[in-house]
Amino acid sequence: MTLAYARFRRQMAALTGAALGLDRQYVAESRLSPVLRAHRVADLLELTRIIDAHENETLIREVVDAMTNNETSFFRDRAPFDEFRERVLPQLMAARANVKRLRIWCAAAATGQEVYSLAMTLDHEARALRGWAVEILGTDISGAAIEVARKGFYSQFEVQRGLSTSHLLRYFHRHEEGWRVNEHLRARVAFGEFNLLSDPSLLGTFDVIFCRNVLIYFEPEVKRDVLSRLAGVLAQDGFLFLGSAESIGEACPAFAPVSNESVWRLRSRPQPKLALA
Ligand SMILES: C[S@@+](CC[C@H](N)C(=O)[O-])C[C@H]1O[C@@H](n2cnc3c(N)ncnc32)[C@H](O)[C@@H]1O
């Protein structure tokens, strides 16, 4: 590992929380090479100097886009979406029957497939949800990924990953070589850039948070901090969905597993003792 790569690893950890592998210099350089070429940056060492000097925010954003892994698919792993529809949604609808309001956050939404999968799932319950205000917010650190999500254009290959033909025909229309999510579904979701290293409290409180397949990239202390911030914006009776290979373990005692290890709830907060008169 060169000194330049050691410096770059520290910078990526500070910018995104990602712990790049010690032996991944070659991979990092090949991902970065189109960005370096486009910005006429000679090499990794020069890049680290520019990042330290905060000289070129556009370049830094493109570096983050290049270094993040935006792998995703529609209804990825399937089971969480079934769990959401069959168990989580009925519980929340019963609990929110008076306010008729639900807020859902996909906190590492990548190119949007997870968000649209949730929107399709909720659309199936449209009759029961008539009169409800349902917000679905998708955020990601990668501006390029969020741009794709917002547009809702997907290739034939992408729609073949996880979408049934009936979902495809109902919620998408042909667009150039691929498909576009229809306006009805796009109008039900919102996207924005958000770094999980920042404070989410301005986003408000959520009934459901999907934060799947991103904690695996973080060092344990970053994971712990991210989870405790998520705990701060999850409703006391809300649900947190993680990726199938992810677990909270010792990282955040605020959460307890629900039916399986991928769905978590907040443990009840200890009630303050009443002072006796
Ligand atoms: C592998 S994708 C997972 C996408 C989706 N949640 C899923 O499970 O299919 C991980 C996403 O996390 C995003 N990410 C990485 N670090 C992040 C951070 N610090 N804040 C927000 N998003 C981040 C990446 O840009 C990427 O889009």
The ligand as an SDF file (V2000), in Angstrom:
LIG
                    3D

 27 29  0  0  0  0  0  0  0  0999 V2000
  -24.9640   -1.6900   -1.9580 C   0  0  0  0  0  0  0  0  0  0  0  0
  -25.9720   -0.2590   -2.0590 S   0  0  0  0  0  0  0  0  0  0  0  0
  -27.4400   -0.8120   -1.2420 C   0  0  0  0  0  0  0  0  0  0  0  0
  -28.6820   -0.2510   -1.9190 C   0  0  0  0  0  0  0  0  0  0  0  0
  -30.0080   -0.7450   -1.3360 C   0  0  0  0  0  0  0  0  0  0  0  0
  -30.1930   -0.3030    0.0220 N   0  0  0  0  0  0  0  0  0  0  0  0
  -30.1150   -2.2430   -1.4060 C   0  0  0  0  0  0  0  0  0  0  0  0
  -29.9940   -2.9090   -0.3830 O   0  0  0  0  0  0  0  0  0  0  0  0
  -30.2990   -2.7660   -2.5150 O   0  0  0  0  0  0  0  0  0  0  0  0
  -25.1960    0.7620   -0.8100 C   0  0  0  0  0  0  0  0  0  0  0  0
  -25.5410    2.2450   -0.9780 C   0  0  0  0  0  0  0  0  0  0  0  0
  -25.0950    2.9340    0.1830 O   0  0  0  0  0  0  0  0  0  0  0  0
  -24.6680    4.2130   -0.2130 C   0  0  0  0  0  0  0  0  0  0  0  0
  -23.7990    4.7850    0.8190 N   0  0  0  0  0  0  0  0  0  0  0  0
  -22.5170    4.4640    1.1170 C   0  0  0  0  0  0  0  0  0  0  0  0
  -22.0660    5.2530    2.1180 N   0  0  0  0  0  0  0  0  0  0  0  0
  -23.0840    6.0730    2.4550 C   0  0  0  0  0  0  0  0  0  0  0  0
  -23.2310    7.1120    3.4050 C   0  0  0  0  0  0  0  0  0  0  0  0
  -22.2200    7.4710    4.2110 N   0  0  0  0  0  0  0  0  0  0  0  0
  -24.4070    7.7700    3.4710 N   0  0  0  0  0  0  0  0  0  0  0  0
  -25.4410    7.4150    2.6530 C   0  0  0  0  0  0  0  0  0  0  0  0
  -25.3660    6.4570    1.7280 N   0  0  0  0  0  0  0  0  0  0  0  0
  -24.1960    5.7900    1.6330 C   0  0  0  0  0  0  0  0  0  0  0  0
  -23.9590    3.9540   -1.5340 C   0  0  0  0  0  0  0  0  0  0  0  0
  -23.8400    5.1200   -2.3160 O   0  0  0  0  0  0  0  0  0  0  0  0
  -24.8490    2.8890   -2.1660 C   0  0  0  0  0  0  0  0  0  0  0  0
  -25.7790    3.4560   -3.0340 O   0  0  0  0  0  0  0  0  0  0  0  0
  1  2  1  0
  2  3  1  0
  2 10  1  0
  3  4  1  0
  4  5  1  0
  5  6  1  0
  5  7  1  0
  7  8  2  0
  7  9  1  0
 10 11  1  0
 11 12  1  0
 11 26  1  0
 12 13  1  0
 13 14  1  0
 13 24  1  0
 14 15  1  0
 14 23  1  0
 15 16  2  0
 16 17  1  0
 17 18  1  0
 17 23  2  0
 18 19  1  0
 18 20  2  0
 20 21  1  0
 21 22  2  0
 22 23  1  0
 24 25  1  0
 24 26  1  0
 26 27  1  0
M  CHG  2   2   1   9  -1
M  END
$$$$
